[in-house]
């Protein structure tokens, strides 16, 4: 590098410095305006993020369960169940088959002549909303016996329904159109929805209908699985309601539904769990256990 190269380099540096000083002066003159504009943009961004969150997650928590301190089987009482829900349930049965361990509610399903012992609690305890979601983490204890050699079915967990909660079967050809329920079942070791919508079996009624038009997701005993059910109520006699069920984020079922024809509402939060069934062909070979954590009901207005 010679003297001329150095001279040219210094000239370029001086030109760049002059340009930078000019830009700094221009920015200084505009600093106040830029600050105002940045403030407006920041406010707009905050509003847009809020709107995005509402669109992505429009749900507001209604019931969040806290199963509290450890309790042995036989110690769980009606008042404990009210404490789990932070609200008094309309009914509770079979709580003697529950115990609490490490924040998990565990049900013991003991073989019986009608399938197994049962536990259920809940009722019409939620404010009515057109859209509800229930989330729960379910852990089948390993090894798990899925039921008798003929009928391998467990109705289980936390579900949704109307104030007129429909279950237990209805005369074929004469379904109850003023109520509904939707629960979770395992059948043959696979997750499914179990529906008492008024359009089940093409409107013919009867017992509940298995819903699984998506992926076949297997139960994984010993590994907790996150199960989510979402219900959007239909209007009038239209099939414009919706049901979505996922297990660990995988869609098990997604369909348009006519839940009811009159008295439309979603107000029932209910735990029901049993093998059955009405006879011993549904029974497991020994006592089985299923645990539940992270149970939450939430609602949305659209």
C-alpha positions as CSV (number, residue, x, y, z in Angstrom):
1,X,0.0,0.0,0.0
2,X,1.4,3.4,-1.1
3,X,0.8,6.9,0.0
4,X,-1.9,7.5,-2.6
5,X,-3.8,4.4,-1.5
6,X,-3.8,5.7,2.1
7,X,-4.9,9.2,0.9
8,X,-7.8,7.8,-1.1
9,X,-8.8,5.6,1.9
10,X,-8.8,8.5,4.3
11,X,-11.0,10.5,1.8
12,X,-13.5,7.7,1.7
13,X,-13.6,7.6,5.5
14,X,-14.1,11.4,5.7
15,X,-17.0,11.1,3.2
16,X,-18.6,8.3,5.2
17,X,-18.3,10.3,8.4
18,X,-19.8,13.3,6.8
19,X,-22.7,11.2,5.5
20,X,-23.3,9.7,9.0
21,X,-23.3,13.1,10.6
22,X,-25.9,14.3,8.1
23,X,-28.1,11.3,8.8
24,X,-27.7,11.8,12.5
25,X,-28.9,15.5,12.2
26,X,-31.8,14.4,10.0
27,X,-32.8,11.7,12.5
28,X,-32.5,14.2,15.4
29,X,-35.0,16.5,13.7
30,X,-37.4,13.7,13.2
31,X,-36.8,12.0,16.6
32,X,-40.0,13.5,18.2
33,X,-42.2,12.4,15.3
34,X,-40.6,9.0,15.2
35,X,-41.2,8.6,19.0
36,X,-44.9,9.4,18.5
37,X,-45.3,7.0,15.6
38,X,-43.5,4.2,17.5
39,X,-45.8,4.8,20.4
40,X,-48.9,4.5,18.2
41,X,-47.5,1.4,16.5
42,X,-46.7,-0.2,19.9
43,X,-50.3,0.4,21.0
44,X,-51.7,-1.1,17.8
45,X,-49.4,-4.1,18.2
46,X,-50.7,-4.7,21.8
47,X,-54.3,-4.6,20.5
48,X,-53.6,-6.9,17.6
49,X,-51.8,-9.4,19.9
50,X,-54.8,-9.3,22.2
51,X,-57.2,-9.9,19.3
52,X,-55.0,-12.7,17.9
53,X,-55.0,-14.4,21.4
54,X,-58.8,-14.2,21.5
55,X,-59.1,-15.7,18.1
56,X,-56.6,-18.5,18.7
57,X,-57.9,-19.2,22.2
58,X,-61.4,-17.8,22.8
59,X,-61.9,-20.0,25.9
60,X,-62.3,-18.8,29.5
61,X,-61.7,-21.2,32.4
62,X,-64.9,-22.2,34.2
63,X,-63.9,-25.2,36.4
64,X,-60.4,-26.2,37.2
65,X,-60.0,-29.2,39.4
66,X,-57.6,-29.5,42.4
67,X,-57.4,-32.9,43.9
68,X,-55.5,-31.8,46.9
69,X,-53.6,-33.8,49.5
70,X,-53.2,-37.6,49.4
71,X,-56.1,-39.7,50.6
72,X,-56.4,-43.5,50.8
73,X,-59.2,-45.4,49.1
74,X,-62.3,-45.1,51.2
75,X,-61.4,-41.7,52.6
76,X,-62.7,-39.5,49.8
77,X,-66.0,-38.0,50.7
78,X,-68.7,-35.8,49.2
79,X,-67.2,-32.7,50.7
80,X,-63.8,-33.7,49.2
81,X,-65.4,-33.8,45.8
82,X,-66.9,-30.4,46.3
83,X,-63.4,-29.2,47.1
84,X,-62.0,-30.8,44.0
85,X,-64.4,-28.8,41.9
86,X,-64.6,-25.6,44.0
87,X,-68.3,-25.9,43.6
88,X,-71.0,-28.2,45.1
89,X,-71.8,-31.1,42.7
90,X,-75.4,-32.0,42.1
91,X,-74.7,-35.6,43.0
92,X,-71.8,-38.0,43.8
93,X,-71.7,-41.8,43.9
94,X,-69.0,-44.4,44.3
95,X,-66.4,-42.0,45.8
96,X,-65.3,-44.9,48.0
97,X,-63.6,-46.3,44.9
98,X,-61.4,-43.2,44.5
99,X,-58.1,-42.3,46.1
100,X,-55.7,-39.3,45.8
101,X,-52.0,-39.7,45.2
102,X,-49.5,-37.0,44.3
103,X,-52.2,-34.6,43.0
104,X,-53.8,-37.4,40.9
105,X,-57.3,-38.7,41.4
106,X,-57.3,-42.5,40.8
107,X,-60.3,-44.7,40.4
108,X,-60.3,-48.4,41.3
109,X,-62.6,-50.4,38.9
110,X,-63.5,-53.6,40.7
111,X,-65.1,-56.5,38.7
112,X,-68.8,-56.7,39.2
113,X,-71.9,-58.5,37.8
114,X,-72.7,-55.5,35.6
115,X,-69.1,-54.9,34.5
116,X,-67.4,-53.1,37.4
117,X,-67.9,-50.7,40.3
118,X,-68.7,-47.2,39.3
119,X,-67.8,-43.6,40.3
120,X,-69.6,-40.5,39.1
121,X,-70.1,-37.0,40.3
122,X,-71.0,-33.6,38.8
123,X,-74.3,-32.2,37.5
124,X,-75.8,-29.0,36.1
125,X,-73.1,-26.8,37.6
126,X,-71.8,-24.7,34.7
127,X,-73.1,-21.4,33.3
128,X,-74.7,-22.0,29.9
129,X,-72.5,-21.1,26.9
130,X,-72.7,-22.1,23.2
131,X,-69.2,-23.7,23.3
132,X,-67.4,-25.7,25.8
133,X,-64.1,-27.6,26.1
134,X,-63.0,-30.2,28.6
135,X,-59.4,-31.2,29.0
136,X,-58.0,-34.0,31.1
137,X,-54.8,-36.0,31.4
138,X,-55.6,-39.7,31.7
139,X,-53.2,-42.5,32.9
140,X,-54.3,-46.1,32.6
141,X,-52.3,-48.1,35.1
142,X,-50.1,-50.8,33.4
143,X,-50.8,-53.6,32.8
144,X,-54.4,-52.7,31.9
145,X,-57.1,-55.2,31.3
146,X,-59.5,-53.7,28.7
147,X,-62.5,-55.8,29.8
148,X,-64.2,-59.2,29.1
149,X,-63.4,-61.3,26.1
150,X,-66.7,-60.2,24.5
151,X,-67.0,-56.5,25.4
152,X,-63.8,-54.6,26.0
153,X,-65.1,-51.2,26.9
154,X,-64.6,-48.6,29.6
155,X,-66.6,-45.4,29.8
156,X,-64.4,-43.0,31.6
157,X,-63.4,-39.5,32.6
158,X,-65.0,-36.1,32.5
159,X,-67.6,-35.3,29.9
160,X,-70.2,-32.7,28.9
161,X,-73.9,-32.6,28.6
162,X,-77.1,-30.5,28.7
163,X,-79.2,-29.8,31.7
164,X,-81.3,-32.7,30.5
165,X,-78.5,-35.2,30.6
166,X,-79.2,-38.1,28.3
167,X,-77.6,-41.5,28.8
168,X,-78.5,-45.1,29.6
169,X,-80.1,-45.8,26.3
170,X,-83.4,-44.8,24.7
171,X,-86.0,-46.6,22.6
172,X,-84.7,-47.2,19.1
173,X,-86.5,-44.9,16.7
174,X,-87.5,-42.5,19.5
175,X,-84.4,-40.5,20.5
176,X,-84.6,-37.8,23.2
177,X,-84.3,-34.5,21.2
178,X,-84.2,-32.2,24.3
179,X,-80.9,-33.2,25.7
180,X,-77.5,-34.8,25.0
181,X,-74.2,-36.0,26.5
182,X,-70.7,-36.7,25.2
183,X,-68.2,-38.9,27.0
184,X,-64.9,-40.6,26.4
185,X,-64.5,-44.4,26.1
186,X,-61.9,-46.9,25.3
187,X,-63.1,-49.7,23.2
188,X,-60.7,-52.6,22.5
189,X,-57.8,-50.4,23.6
190,X,-58.5,-47.4,21.4
191,X,-59.9,-43.9,22.2
192,X,-63.3,-42.8,21.0
193,X,-66.0,-40.3,21.7
194,X,-69.3,-41.8,23.1
195,X,-72.3,-39.7,22.0
196,X,-75.9,-39.3,23.0
197,X,-76.6,-36.6,20.4
198,X,-80.2,-36.6,19.1
199,X,-78.9,-37.5,15.6
200,X,-76.9,-40.5,16.7
201,X,-77.4,-43.6,14.5
202,X,-79.0,-41.4,11.8
203,X,-81.6,-40.2,14.3
204,X,-82.7,-43.6,15.4
205,X,-81.5,-43.3,19.0
206,X,-80.8,-46.3,21.2
207,X,-77.6,-46.5,23.2
208,X,-74.6,-44.2,22.7
209,X,-72.8,-44.1,19.4
210,X,-69.0,-44.5,19.1
211,X,-67.4,-41.5,17.3
212,X,-64.0,-42.0,15.7
213,X,-63.8,-40.6,12.1
214,X,-60.2,-39.5,12.6
215,X,-57.0,-41.3,13.7
216,X,-57.1,-44.6,15.5
217,X,-55.2,-43.6,18.7
218,X,-54.3,-46.4,21.1
219,X,-54.4,-46.2,24.9
220,X,-50.9,-46.3,26.3
221,X,-51.1,-47.9,29.8
222,X,-48.4,-46.4,32.0
223,X,-48.0,-43.3,29.9
224,X,-50.4,-40.3,30.6
225,X,-52.3,-39.0,27.6
226,X,-54.0,-35.6,27.2
227,X,-57.6,-35.9,26.1
228,X,-59.6,-32.9,24.9
229,X,-63.2,-32.7,23.8
230,X,-64.8,-29.6,22.4
231,X,-68.5,-29.1,21.8
232,X,-70.2,-26.3,19.8
233,X,-74.0,-26.3,20.3
234,X,-76.2,-26.4,17.2
235,X,-79.0,-24.0,16.5
236,X,-82.7,-25.0,16.1
237,X,-83.0,-28.3,14.3
238,X,-79.8,-27.7,12.2
239,X,-76.8,-29.9,12.0
240,X,-74.5,-26.9,12.6
241,X,-73.0,-27.9,15.9
242,X,-69.6,-29.4,16.1
243,X,-67.6,-32.0,18.0
244,X,-63.8,-32.2,18.1
245,X,-61.8,-34.8,20.1
246,X,-58.0,-35.0,20.3
247,X,-55.6,-37.3,22.2
248,X,-52.1,-35.8,22.6
249,X,-53.0,-33.3,19.9
250,X,-54.0,-36.0,17.3
251,X,-57.6,-35.6,16.0
252,X,-59.7,-38.7,16.9
253,X,-63.0,-37.2,15.7
254,X,-64.2,-34.0,14.1
255,X,-67.8,-33.7,12.8
256,X,-70.9,-31.6,12.4
257,X,-73.6,-32.5,14.9
258,X,-77.2,-31.9,15.8
259,X,-77.0,-32.2,19.5
260,X,-80.6,-31.1,20.4
261,X,-83.7,-29.8,18.7
262,X,-85.0,-27.7,21.6
263,X,-83.9,-26.4,25.0
264,X,-80.3,-25.9,23.7
265,X,-77.7,-25.7,26.4
266,X,-74.4,-27.0,27.6
267,X,-74.4,-27.0,31.4
268,X,-73.5,-30.4,32.7
269,X,-70.0,-31.3,33.9
270,X,-69.8,-34.9,34.9
271,X,-67.3,-37.6,35.8
272,X,-68.4,-41.2,35.0
273,X,-66.2,-44.2,34.9
274,X,-67.0,-47.9,34.7
275,X,-66.7,-51.1,32.6
276,X,-70.1,-51.9,31.2
277,X,-72.5,-52.8,30.3
278,X,-75.1,-54.7,32.1
279,X,-73.5,-58.1,32.8
280,X,-70.2,-59.9,33.5
281,X,-69.2,-60.1,29.9
282,X,-67.9,-56.5,30.3
283,X,-65.9,-57.3,33.4
284,X,-62.1,-57.1,33.6
285,X,-60.3,-60.1,35.1
286,X,-59.1,-58.1,38.2
287,X,-59.3,-54.6,39.7
288,X,-58.0,-51.9,37.2
289,X,-57.0,-48.4,37.9
290,X,-57.2,-45.1,35.9
291,X,-55.7,-41.8,37.1
292,X,-56.7,-38.2,36.2
293,X,-54.9,-34.9,36.5
294,X,-55.0,-31.4,34.9
295,X,-58.8,-31.5,34.5
296,X,-60.3,-28.2,33.2
297,X,-63.6,-27.0,31.7
298,X,-63.6,-23.8,29.7
299,X,-66.3,-21.9,27.7
300,X,-66.4,-19.5,24.8
301,X,-69.2,-17.3,23.4
302,X,-68.7,-18.2,19.8
